[in-house]
Amino acid sequence: MNKVSFKQKIIIIAGHLKKAMKYSLTFKQLTIKDFSILRASVLIPALVIASCTGGTRQATNETPTRGNIRIAVDESFQPLIDTEIFTFTHLYESAVIKPLYMPEYDVMQYFMNDSVKVMVTSRKLSDYQVQELRDSLIIARTTTFAYDALALVTNKQNADTLLKYHIVKDIFLGNISSWKEINPKSKLGSVRVIFDNAKSGNIRYFKELFEVSDSLPSNFYAVRSNAEVIDFVSRNPDALGIVSVNWISDKDDSLSASFTNRVNIVAVSQQFLNDGYFYRPLQGSIYDRSYPFVREIYLISRETWTGLGSGFINWACGEQGQRIVLKSGLVPATMPIRLVQIKR
């Protein structure tokens, strides 16, 4: 509702007073019923006017480039989102965005409980969640922001850096539990699979992909973050780690480069082809899906107005934000990609 001038307020209230005075000509003649009608006629319009002007004042405190908000982010995408927020808030100095990094399950809970208006995740809202929001008169808007992949990493002492798709699947199903079952010449013992968190999107992805309905095999272990997965794998020759490519894809980032130097990145064959080719999670193989474990990154908003959250999403999915995705080693979702094949 638009702001109402003081003069207009007087006219509105006067109109309601005129209606009320039809019941009585003077205050001395008012009955209790008449007084109730008069009081309602005056107070209700005044409260409506006050609430409307107050709501407008509150909404104008936040714009697509100004305000102070929190967003919930899957910890797997921290390197990319840190860079996006840093750049956006330096371009728009009146904007403050605080990212809350946590496992995917907690991200979803924060969003559904209205603790944040925007979340970054690899999981779309379920039909039930969409309906729950609609029942509250909220329409969630989901935008595909980038394409990520899940990488398998091994210790530098492990010579097995090529894995067939069905081998990976059998590990998750508990059909393979030792390195000798993968390579009879291996001197390593059991395969210890290390992932970031029991509530993470990384392990959920593989459980859904391989239809793991029961609990994970006993040789699967959760730590607390993608960084801890890499640290554990770098110190244990028998470990097989699962990390988001976002943590190891940016060649110009010192932290990403240090992680890459500490572990091997496993190449995996395609699911339905047995042509002898194996693919690492590089930009080209993520883009054409030749690497089998590719997923989407979504920016999801529940804002009921065009606020800072919407402004950040539009910017991140625009040219500047998508160039950051490209530079980070992931694949932009809204920007054309040109593949260049280099012959050696």
N, C-alpha and C positions, 0 to 999 in steps of 0.2 A: 504494500500500500504506500502511495506517495505521501510526502509530508503535507500537512494541512496547515495553512496560515492561521494566525491568531484570529483574524477577522472571520475566517470561515468557521472556526470552532464556535465563535459566539453565535453565528447565524444558525449552525446545527443545533446547539443547545437551546437557543431561543425557539426554534421550531418545535422541539420536544416539550418545552414549557407551555407553549400555546396550546398543544394538544392536551396537556395535563390540566390546564386551567378550565377546559371545557367541563371538567367534573366539579369545579368549585371556583367561585369568583374571588374569594378572599381566603387568606390563611385561617381566619377565624371560623369559616364554614367548613374547613376540611375535616373529613372523617378519617379514621385510622386507615381505611382502605384507600381513600384518596391520597393521603400522605405517602403511602407505599408506592402508589403509581407515580407520583411526582418525583420521589427519591430515585426510583428506577429510571425514570425518563432523563434525569440529569446525570446520574452517576455512570450508567452503562455507556452512553456515547463518549463520556470523558475518558473512561478506562480504555475503550477501543482506540481512541485517538492516541492516548499515551503509549499503548502497547505498539501501535503501528509505527509511530515516530521513533520509539526506542529501538524496534527491530531494524529499521532502516539505518539508524546510527551505528548499531552493532555490525551490520553487514558491511557498511562502508569502511570499517576499520581494517578489513582484509580484502585484498584485490589479488589478481593473478600474479602480481610481482611485488606484493607487500604483505607482511604479516609474520606470524610466529606459530609454526605448527610442528607436530611430531608425525613421523611416518614409521610404520612397522616394516622391517626388511628381513627377508631370509638371509641368514649369515653367509650363505654360499655366494651371495652377490655383493658382499661388502666392498671389495676393491673397486668395482665398477660404479656402484652407487655413491661411494665416497667422492669419486672424481666428478660425477654428474652434479652432486650437491655443491661441491667446492666451486665449480665453474659457474653454476647458476647463481649462487649467492654472492659471488664477486661481480657478476654482471648487474645484479639487482641488489644493491646494498641494503635496501629496506626489507629484504626477505631473510627470514631465519627458519631453517629446516633442520630439525634434530632427528637423525635416524636412530631407531631402536632395533639393534641387530639381535636376532633370536632364532630358534628353530622354527621350521615351517608351521608346525602345529600351534605354537604360541602366537605366531604372526596372525594366523587365522582367528584365534580367540580374541586377540586385541581388536581386530577389525570388526568382528561380529558383535562384540560388547560395546562398540562405539568409543573405544579408548583412542583410536586413531581414525582419520578420515581416508587415508591412503595406505595401501600396502604394496610391497614388491614381492612376488612369489612365482613359483613355477606351477602352481596349482590353481585352476579355475574354481570359482564358487560352484558348489553342487546345486542341483535343482531345488533341494530343500532349503539351502541357505538363501538362494535368490528369492524364493517365495517368502521366507521369513522376513527378509528386508522389505519386500513389497507390502507385506502386511503392516509394516511400520511406515508405509508411504515413502520408501527409499528405493530408488532405482540405481543399482550398482553399475558402473561403467567400466568395462574391461578392455584394455588396450594391449596388444602384443608389442612389446618394446624391443626385444632382442632374442637371438637364438644362442643357447648355451649348450654344453655337453657335459657328460660325466666321464671323467678320466679314471683309468685304472693305473696305479703306480706301484712299482716294486723297488726293492733295495738295489743299490748299485752292484752288489755281489751276486745278484740273481741274474743268470744268463737268459732266463725265459722272458723275453720281451714281446713275443708274438703269441696271441691266444685266439683260438677259434671261438666263434660265437657260442656254439653248443657247449664248449668247455666252461665258459663263464656261466651259462645257464645251469649247468650241472653243479657248479660250485654253490650257487644259491639254493639249489634244490637239495643239497646235501649228498649228491651222488658222487662227488669228488671232494676229498678232504686232504689230500697230500700232493706234494709237488711231483713225486715219482709217478703218480697216476697221470700227470700231465706230460712229464718228460722222464722216462725210465732212467736217464743218465743223471738226473738231478741228485745232488748230495743233500738237499734240504729235506726237512721232515714235513710236518703238517702245514697246511695253508692257513694262516691266520688272517682273516678278512677284517680290516679296520675301517670303520666309518665314523662320521662326525658326531651323530647324536641319534638316540633312539626315536626322537620326535622330528627328525630332519626330513626334508624333501628328497635328499639324495637316496636314502635307503627306501623311502616310499616308492620312488620311481622304479627301482629294480624289483621290489616286491610285486608291484602291479604289472610290470612288464613280463616277469616270469611266473606270474600267478602263484605267488607264495602265500597260500592261505593260512598255513600254520605258523608257528614261531620260527625264527631263523635258526639254522644249525648252530650247534654249540661252539663252533670255531669262529663265530662272528662276534666282534667286540666293538663297543661304542666308546668313543672318547668325548671331547667337548667341542671340537671345532675342526674345520678343514686344515687349519695350520697345524693342529696337534696330530692329525692323520699323517701329514707329510713328515713331521718330526719323528713319529713312532716308526714309520716305514724306513726312514733313513738310518735308524739304529737297529733294525731287526731284519736279518736276511730272509726270514720265512714269511714276512708280512706282504699282504696284497691290499693296497689302500684304495678307497673311493673318494675322490674329491671333485669339486666343481672346477671345470676348466678355467673359470674366471680367476682362480688363484694362481694359475701357472701360465696364462696365455699372453700376458703383456711383456714383450721382450724388452721394452724400454723402462720397465719398472724394476727397481733394484730388489724389492722383496720377492716379486714374481720370479725374477731371474735366479735368486738364491734358492728358492724352492725347487725350480727346475734342475739346478745343478746337483741337488742332493738325492734325487730319485730318478728312476727310469720311467718313461711314459710308455705304457703298453699299447701296441697296435693290435686291433681286433678285426677279424674278417666280417664280412656281411652275413646277414642271417640266412638268406636263401641261395647265396652263390658260393660255390666251392672252386673258385678260379685261382687260388693260390695267392691272392692279394690281401694285404692287411692294411688297415688305415688308422692313423693316429688322429686325435681330435684337433686338427688344424682348421683354420677358417674355411679353406676350400672344401674339405670333407664334411664339415658341419653344414655348409651351405647346400651342397648337393646330396646330403644325407648318406654319403658312402660310409661315414662312420656311424655305427648303429645306435649309439646312445645319445641322441640329440633331444633337447627339450626347449620349450619356449619360456621366456620370462615375461610376466604380465605386470602391468601397472593397473591397479584396481582402485577406483574412487567411489566413496559413498557420499560425497559432498552434495548438498541440496542447492548450492549456489556456485557461481564461478569464483572460487577462492584461490588461495595460494597453491593448494594441492593440484587443482585443475591446471593452473598456470605452469607448474613444474612438469606435469605429465605432457602437456602440449609442447613445451620446450624440449623435453627429453626425447620426444618422438619427432621433433623437427630436425632440421639440418645440423645444427650445432650439437645437439644431444646424440644424434646418430653417428656423427664423426667420432665422438668419444667412444662409442661402442666399437666402431671399426678399429680404432687405435688400440683398444684394450685386447684385441685378439678374438673378439666374439663377432657375431654376424648381425648387422642392423636389420630390423624388421620392416622399417618404412622407407628405406633408402636403397636405390638400385645398386646392385653389386656387379662388378665386372671381373670375371675370372681370367687370369693370365697364366698360360701354361709355359713353363720354362724348360727347354730341352737342354740336357747336359751331355 
